[in-house]
Amino acid sequence: MEFKELVKNRRSVRQYQNMLVREATIHELLEIIGLSVSAINLQPWKIKVISDQETKDKLFSATFGMNQVRTCSHLLVLCADTDYPAIIDRLSRAQLAAGVPDDMRQRARDMATDLSASMSPEQRLQWSQQQVYIALGNAINGAYSLGLGACPMTAFKPAEFAQILGLPSNLVPTVLVSVGYSAEPGPQKLRHPVSDILV
């Protein structure tokens, strides 16, 4: 399926079959998400994957009645990472392993360090969350490309999610993605024409 048709046909799915998605398929979806673009290639995100029912039931209590949290095969919790020294070091190590020239590596490190230093903690969180939302697009479309239904969710209590999942303070739950085999066609997609989104 061509990309335009994939995006056109995808629907947000809230009802799932009582069937677990194979871990190999979930891993493939995570690989797709991991290919997402991010500013300075910092990739300031982590993903918590939940498939056990007990944890999904606990997390449901920190949502606003979104039953797909309980009924999906897997729940992806996309978290914004705010530990910029560690994020920058990770990128630098990856660049070194990939054979990126030292001068290019240093420029990337300097740019990322200067950017981080120029922001308040609140701004760093906001910046990381902006990158997470870029990755969200690949998560949703990637799931559909693998024959899965998915639904993005932002109506939840991040602090309670972090507590239930035992996340460190630098990881902030930002958006949820329920994933599974669809038990419904999904609602009809309504999108504005190009003429309405131009300014």
URWO-V560217 format. One record per residue. SS is DSSP state (@ for helix, = for strand, . for the rest). PHI is phi in radians with two decimals (999 if undefined). D_LAST is the distance of its C-alpha to the last C-alpha in whole Angstrom. Layout:
BEGIN
ss:phi:d_last
SS:PHI:D_LAST
SS:PHI:D_LAST
END
This chain:
BEGIN
ss:phi:d_last
.:999:31
.:-1.20:28
@:-1.05:25
@:-1.07:23
@:-1.17:25
@:-1.05:26
@:-1.14:23
@:-1.16:23
@:-1.55:26
.:-1.11:26
.:-2.26:27
=:-1.37:28
.:-1.88:31
.:-2.02:33
.:-2.08:37
=:-2.16:39
.:-1.21:42
.:-1.41:45
.:-2.59:45
.:-1.35:44
.:-1.36:42
.:-1.05:44
@:-1.07:44
@:-1.11:43
@:-1.24:40
@:-1.08:39
@:-1.09:40
@:-1.11:38
@:-1.10:35
@:-1.11:35
@:-1.11:35
@:-1.09:32
@:-1.07:30
@:-1.13:32
.:-1.50:31
.:-1.12:27
.:-1.33:25
.:-2.66:25
@:-1.08:25
@:0.99:28
@:1.02:29
.:-1.33:31
.:0.87:30
.:-1.44:31
=:-2.50:32
=:-2.36:35
=:-2.18:35
=:-1.75:38
=:-1.83:39
=:-2.13:41
.:-2.22:43
.:-1.37:46
@:-1.14:46
@:-1.05:48
@:-1.20:45
@:-1.07:42
@:-1.13:44
@:-1.11:44
@:-1.17:40
@:-0.99:40
.:-1.15:41
.:-1.80:38
=:-2.00:36
.:-1.92:35
.:1.38:37
.:-1.49:35
.:-1.13:38
@:-1.10:36
@:-1.09:37
@:-1.51:41
@:-1.68:41
.:-1.24:39
.:-1.23:41
=:-2.34:39
=:-1.97:37
=:-1.75:35
=:-1.85:34
=:-1.51:31
=:-1.94:32
=:-1.46:31
=:-1.74:33
.:-1.97:34
.:-1.49:37
@:-1.18:35
@:-0.99:39
@:-1.21:40
@:-1.09:36
@:-1.16:36
@:-1.09:40
@:-1.08:39
@:-1.12:37
@:-1.10:39
@:-1.13:42
@:-1.13:40
@:-1.15:39
@:-1.08:43
@:-1.12:44
.:-1.50:41
.:1.43:43
.:-1.17:40
.:-0.97:41
@:-1.01:42
@:-1.17:40
@:-1.21:37
@:-1.08:38
@:-1.18:39
@:-1.10:36
@:-1.13:34
@:-1.10:36
@:-1.11:36
@:-1.10:32
@:-1.17:32
@:-1.15:35
@:-1.11:33
@:-1.08:30
@:-1.08:32
@:-1.16:34
.:-1.42:31
.:-1.93:30
.:-1.34:32
@:-0.96:33
@:-1.13:30
@:-1.21:27
@:-1.11:29
@:-1.09:29
@:-1.05:25
@:-1.11:25
@:-1.10:27
@:-1.14:26
@:-1.06:22
@:-1.20:24
@:-1.04:26
@:-1.19:23
@:-1.14:22
@:-1.12:26
@:-1.00:25
@:-1.02:23
@:-1.20:26
@:-1.08:28
@:-1.22:27
@:-1.22:26
@:-1.13:30
@:-1.05:32
@:-1.13:31
@:-1.12:32
.:-1.69:35
.:1.45:36
.:-1.91:35
=:-1.66:33
=:-2.65:31
=:-2.55:29
=:-1.42:27
=:-2.47:28
.:-2.13:27
.:-1.53:29
=:-2.69:33
.:-1.81:35
@:-0.99:34
@:-1.11:37
@:-1.20:39
@:-1.04:38
@:-1.06:39
@:-1.19:43
@:-1.06:43
@:-1.53:43
.:1.14:44
.:-1.38:41
.:-1.20:42
.:-1.14:40
.:-1.40:37
=:-1.88:36
=:-2.00:34
=:-0.96:33
=:-2.06:29
=:-2.65:28
=:-1.87:31
=:-2.33:31
=:-1.48:34
=:-2.36:35
=:3.11:38
.:-1.50:39
=:-1.13:37
.:-1.93:39
.:-2.65:36
.:-1.27:33
.:1.51:31
.:-1.16:28
.:-1.05:26
.:-1.41:23
.:-2.12:20
.:-2.30:16
.:-1.23:13
.:-1.21:13
@:-0.96:10
@:-1.06:9
@:-1.53:8
@:-1.81:7
.:-1.51:4
.:-2.08:0
END
